[in-house]
Amino acid sequence: DADVTQTPRNRITKTGKRIMLECSQTKGHDRMYWYRQDPGLGLRLIYYSFDVKDINKGEISDGYSVSRQAQAKFSLSLESAIPNQTALYFCATSVIGRTGELFFGEGSRLTVL
Amino acid sequence: ILNVEQSPQSLHVQEGDSTNFTCSFPSSNFYALHWYRWETAKSPEALFVMTLNGDEKKKGRISATLNTKEGYSYLYIKGSQPEDSATYLCAFDYGGSQGNLIFGKGTKLSVKP
């Protein structure tokens, strides 16, 4: 079983719908992240959380919100999806520290029609 | 605007060839440099996290070097195998936490048998 699990893995929805992507981890890491991957672009950070009470905006947070329900769970919501939010979304975790690498989930592919 | 450049964008080599890619990043505010390997339909996985100028790291046939003064890192693959086919991502940490990672667009490597 994957240490970082994302659901759903694939989702097609319509403009204006509310969508939630969920992420859970069994690694025991405090830090969790949501990234977005678009063709021809690098991974871009949407939101990150260093613990349950700490939520921070990333580079491209507009149109998104997050919830850190527990140390192991971090959800990303699109309140009113639009077509340019069509992308591959990754959740990631890390430990505290300078050399802390990211551990990624397998990605959630979202298509907004 | 912080920018991380990777070159080449894509690379096609024959099995057994050795190859290398470049990651260029700002030479100021350096904290760490990450390399990830991303196979299609899988999660990106960390290869190296490098923090010191002159660092050299090795994992099997893959190695990396770091020059923080001039702002570049090289990733080398010796004797490429088809299973090395993947996109290789580098990410520059400028702020001391993974919330400050800037990813490059990646180098896509294809190794033909």
Interface residues (C-beta under 8 A of the other chain):
Chain A: A2 V4 R31 Y33 G40 L41 G42 L43 R44 L45 Y48 F50 N56 G58 F90 S94 R98 T99 G100 E101 L102 F103 F104 G105 E106 G107
Chain B: V4 Y31 A32 H34 Y36 A41 K42 S43 P44 E45 A46 V49 T51 L89 A91 D93 G96 S97 Q98 G99 L101 I102 F103 G104 K105 G106
